[in-house]
Amino acid sequence: MKICVIGLGYIGLPTASILAVRGYEVVGVDIDKKRLKEIKNLSFKTTEKDLLTLVSGAIKSGNLEVKDKPEEADVFIVCVPTPLKNKKCDLSYIKNAVESIKPLIKDKNLVIIESTVPPGTCEEIYKMINKDIYLAYCPERVLPGNILHELINNDRIIGGINKESAIKAKKIYESFVKGNIYLTDTKTAETVKLMENIYRDVNIALANEFAKIAEELNIDVWEAINLANKHPRVNILKPGPGVGGHCISIDPWFLVEKSKEAKLIKTAREINDEMPIYVANKIKKLAKKTVTIFGVTYKGNVDDTRESPAEKIIDELLKDNYDVRCYDRYARDFKYPLLNLEESVKDSELIVVLADHDEYKNFKEEDIKRIGKLMKRRVIYDTRNIINKDLWKNEDFKIYILGGKND
Ligand SMILES: NC(=O)c1ccc[n+]([C@@H]2O[C@H](COP(=O)([O-])OP(=O)(O)OC[C@H]3O[C@@H](n4cnc5c(N)ncnc54)[C@H](O)[C@@H]3O)[C@@H](O)[C@H]2O)c1
């Protein structure tokens, strides 16, 4: 059976590779020539454990070919971006991808959409293709940083445009998924995917609101959340400098655009979107001119800077002519230049930890000594509560924590 995977990004590449390793004949398609070259040469940057080994195995097996144009196949899997545009889902990538495969689709082919979309999108795509096909929606719920493990072990939801479509799609996923596979209709599956991310976004908004309240009350929000979570039915997530990434920070809007009832969802999104401004205002109180950012990715130990709060915070600081230096060894690329550690802290008045990379948790005494010597003032603002406070204090650093207690 031949499978054509459209879009070889964070989701499409591991999916295409795993299907190839399981014995399917796979053509992976991407319009980005640079990406294709990097995949062929195995020179793409990734923080996903074992992805290089998987892709290399898939290519060597002869089952995975990567190309810039789709081909006729039995199954088409669409994994293209669905970014946010004016607080609505930009479906142009999906529409272009579907247009590109439409002439190649034959009756009884199976089309699977994996991209996150607003409810009802698959019904529109079905009409757009207008052939006697099977169509299913199989959303991804992997955790970036742990994609390969989760791709195999997570439970999956498959929504079919009809029952046969869901059953056909299940057969494909069964070849590599060890978790349970639950079947439903496309609109329910589309909504379920959004509900999962909204649940997390609303919970984080609550944690962020608690962090701001804690600063007003002068209590430590981290201690308070930890204690509240000792309740057997409470699980409050962590506050932070804002919610980023390609999923949680944008997907809630896909439901807001479809329903007037989505009030809590909208408010949570606004609370989380305001966090970078809140953090930038605090930074402005702590430093006058030169600021060092540790971590520009949207969360720890990943290379993804999409929708990163760091970008919004830096934009805000640049409006006031701050000299902002960024240090991040994990980031794949970023809007602003990335410096080495020494360059980033030299003559700086303040370090701001924005991503919870392991590197910053594990700084040793000698690293902090070296950093302290280069800085103009020894001040650190940790928005993730991850640094080893005793070590930084020993080097005379003044420490501020988001949602922390003032001295
Ligand atoms: N990254 C995640 O962790 C994650 C998790 C769950 C769901 N998703 C969803 O999966 C979808 C894909 O996300 P991603 O992170 O893999 O995106 P990505 O940007 O990493 O990759 C998408 C790829 O598609 C390519 N592309 C765009 N238009 C194309 C076309 N017409 N034909 C062929 N290739 C095309 C791009 O060049 C890019 O390489 C999105 O809808 C996203 O919301 C992502």
The ligand as an SDF file (V2000), in Angstrom:
LIG
                    3D

 44 48  0  0  0  0  0  0  0  0999 V2000
    4.0520   20.3430   16.3790 N   0  0  0  0  0  0  0  0  0  0  0  0
    3.2450   19.7210   17.2000 C   0  0  0  0  0  0  0  0  0  0  0  0
    3.6480   19.3200   18.2800 O   0  0  0  0  0  0  0  0  0  0  0  0
    1.7900   19.4410   16.8330 C   0  0  0  0  0  0  0  0  0  0  0  0
    1.0270   18.6610   17.7230 C   0  0  0  0  0  0  0  0  0  0  0  0
   -0.2920   18.3770   17.3740 C   0  0  0  0  0  0  0  0  0  0  0  0
   -0.8300   18.8910   16.2110 C   0  0  0  0  0  0  0  0  0  0  0  0
   -0.0590   19.6610   15.3800 N   0  0  0  0  0  0  0  0  0  0  0  0
   -0.6860   20.1530   14.1450 C   0  0  0  0  0  0  0  0  0  0  0  0
   -0.1070   19.4860   13.0400 O   0  0  0  0  0  0  0  0  0  0  0  0
   -0.0530   20.3690   11.9110 C   0  0  0  0  0  0  0  0  0  0  0  0
    1.3690   20.4370   11.4030 C   0  0  0  0  0  0  0  0  0  0  0  0
    2.1810   20.9890   12.4180 O   0  0  0  0  0  0  0  0  0  0  0  0
    3.7670   20.9100   12.3940 P   0  0  0  0  0  0  0  0  0  0  0  0
    4.2180   21.3590   13.7290 O   0  0  0  0  0  0  0  0  0  0  0  0
    4.2160   19.5880   11.8940 O   0  0  0  0  0  0  0  0  0  0  0  0
    4.0710   22.0350   11.2870 O   0  0  0  0  0  0  0  0  0  0  0  0
    5.4770   22.3730   10.5980 P   0  0  0  0  0  0  0  0  0  0  0  0
    5.4240   23.7970   10.2070 O   0  0  0  0  0  0  0  0  0  0  0  0
    6.6020   21.8550   11.4170 O   0  0  0  0  0  0  0  0  0  0  0  0
    5.4520   21.4790    9.2710 O   0  0  0  0  0  0  0  0  0  0  0  0
    4.5730   21.6650    8.2320 C   0  0  0  0  0  0  0  0  0  0  0  0
    5.3050   21.3750    6.9310 C   0  0  0  0  0  0  0  0  0  0  0  0
    4.3470   21.4270    5.8740 O   0  0  0  0  0  0  0  0  0  0  0  0
    4.9850   21.9860    4.7300 C   0  0  0  0  0  0  0  0  0  0  0  0
    3.9470   22.4320    3.7880 N   0  0  0  0  0  0  0  0  0  0  0  0
    3.1690   23.5370    3.8600 C   0  0  0  0  0  0  0  0  0  0  0  0
    2.3060   23.5710    2.8200 N   0  0  0  0  0  0  0  0  0  0  0  0
    2.5390   22.4510    2.0880 C   0  0  0  0  0  0  0  0  0  0  0  0
    1.9800   21.9090    0.8990 C   0  0  0  0  0  0  0  0  0  0  0  0
    0.9700   22.5150    0.2550 N   0  0  0  0  0  0  0  0  0  0  0  0
    2.4800   20.7610    0.4160 N   0  0  0  0  0  0  0  0  0  0  0  0
    3.5080   20.1270    1.0540 C   0  0  0  0  0  0  0  0  0  0  0  0
    4.0820   20.5920    2.1860 N   0  0  0  0  0  0  0  0  0  0  0  0
    3.6000   21.7230    2.6920 C   0  0  0  0  0  0  0  0  0  0  0  0
    5.8640   23.0790    5.3090 C   0  0  0  0  0  0  0  0  0  0  0  0
    6.8980   23.4280    4.4010 O   0  0  0  0  0  0  0  0  0  0  0  0
    6.3720   22.4060    6.5850 C   0  0  0  0  0  0  0  0  0  0  0  0
    7.6300   21.7620    6.3980 O   0  0  0  0  0  0  0  0  0  0  0  0
   -0.6050   21.7180   12.3990 C   0  0  0  0  0  0  0  0  0  0  0  0
   -1.9640   21.8060   12.1040 O   0  0  0  0  0  0  0  0  0  0  0  0
   -0.4240   21.6240   13.9060 C   0  0  0  0  0  0  0  0  0  0  0  0
   -1.3430   22.4360   14.5890 O   0  0  0  0  0  0  0  0  0  0  0  0
    1.2310   19.9340   15.6690 C   0  0  0  0  0  0  0  0  0  0  0  0
  1  2  1  0
  2  3  2  0
  2  4  1  0
  4  5  1  0
  4 44  2  0
  5  6  2  0
  6  7  1  0
  7  8  2  0
  8  9  1  0
  8 44  1  0
  9 10  1  0
  9 42  1  0
 10 11  1  0
 11 12  1  0
 11 40  1  0
 12 13  1  0
 13 14  1  0
 14 15  2  0
 14 16  1  0
 14 17  1  0
 17 18  1  0
 18 19  2  0
 18 20  1  0
 18 21  1  0
 21 22  1  0
 22 23  1  0
 23 24  1  0
 23 38  1  0
 24 25  1  0
 25 26  1  0
 25 36  1  0
 26 27  1  0
 26 35  1  0
 27 28  2  0
 28 29  1  0
 29 30  1  0
 29 35  2  0
 30 31  1  0
 30 32  2  0
 32 33  1  0
 33 34  2  0
 34 35  1  0
 36 37  1  0
 36 38  1  0
 38 39  1  0
 40 41  1  0
 40 42  1  0
 42 43  1  0
M  CHG  2   8   1  16  -1
M  END
$$$$
